Amino acid sequence: MWVDLAHTATALLAAPPPTGGGGPDFSNIGPDSSGVPKTGVILTLAKVMLFIGLGICFLVLLGGVIVWVSGHMAGGMHLSQNAKTNILRAGVGGIALTSAGAIWTWITSVS
């Protein structure tokens, strides 16, 4: 049994590859804007979500600066520390949102 299996495996591995072009040619495939209906609506929604997200990040940044200054003036060290953390989070969130849009634009424009 094992000998027959070994002979079959050797014969399959030694056989030449099939001729006739192989499989389909995937080198000429590009994006098709007509493939997904209403992609303009989805793009508009993504831009609105990006705008809202950046607006929220800006408001958090502004609130963090206000709390940082008022906490420093009032002597509340914990307020200042929390405000610094919120400012850092808002900055990282803004960078992440903006770079996500730029990366997506780059991906969709590469041909």
Backbone hydrogen bonds, N-H to C=O, Kabsch-Sander energy under -0.5 kcal/mol:
donor,donor_aa,acceptor,acceptor_aa,energy
5,L,1,M,-2.1
6,A,2,W,-2.4
7,H,3,V,-2.4
8,T,4,D,-2.2
9,A,5,L,-2.4
10,T,6,A,-2.3
11,A,7,H,-2.2
12,L,8,T,-2.3
13,L,9,A,-2.4
14,A,10,T,-1.9
15,A,11,A,-0.8
26,F,24,P,-0.7
29,I,26,F,-0.9
30,G,28,N,-0.5
33,S,31,P,-0.6
35,G,32,D,-1.5
39,T,36,V,-0.7
42,I,38,K,-1.3
43,L,39,T,-2.3
44,T,40,G,-2.2
45,L,41,V,-2.5
46,A,42,I,-2.2
47,K,43,L,-2.2
48,V,44,T,-2.3
49,M,45,L,-2.5
50,L,46,A,-2.2
51,F,47,K,-2.4
52,I,48,V,-2.7
53,G,49,M,-2.6
54,L,50,L,-2.5
55,G,51,F,-2.2
56,I,52,I,-2.4
57,C,53,G,-2.3
58,F,54,L,-2.3
59,L,55,G,-2.3
60,V,56,I,-2.5
61,L,57,C,-2.4
62,L,58,F,-2.8
63,G,59,L,-2.8
64,G,60,V,-2.5
65,V,61,L,-2.1
66,I,62,L,-2.2
67,V,63,G,-2.6
68,W,64,G,-2.4
69,V,65,V,-2.4
70,S,66,I,-2.6
71,G,67,V,-2.8
72,H,68,W,-2.0
73,M,69,V,-2.4
74,A,70,S,-2.2
75,G,71,G,-0.8
76,G,71,G,-2.0
77,M,75,G,-1.2
80,S,76,G,-1.7
81,Q,77,M,-2.3
82,N,78,H,-2.3
83,A,79,L,-2.4
84,K,80,S,-2.3
85,T,81,Q,-1.9
86,N,82,N,-2.2
87,I,83,A,-2.4
88,L,84,K,-2.3
89,R,85,T,-2.5
90,A,86,N,-2.5
91,G,87,I,-2.3
92,V,88,L,-2.5
93,G,89,R,-2.6
94,G,90,A,-2.4
95,I,91,G,-2.3
96,A,92,V,-2.6
97,L,93,G,-2.6
98,T,94,G,-2.4
99,S,95,I,-2.7
100,A,96,A,-2.0
101,G,97,L,-1.6
102,A,98,T,-1.9
103,I,99,S,-2.8
104,W,100,A,-2.4
105,T,101,G,-2.3
106,W,102,A,-2.2
107,I,103,I,-2.5
108,T,104,W,-2.3
109,S,105,T,-1.3
110,V,106,W,-1.2
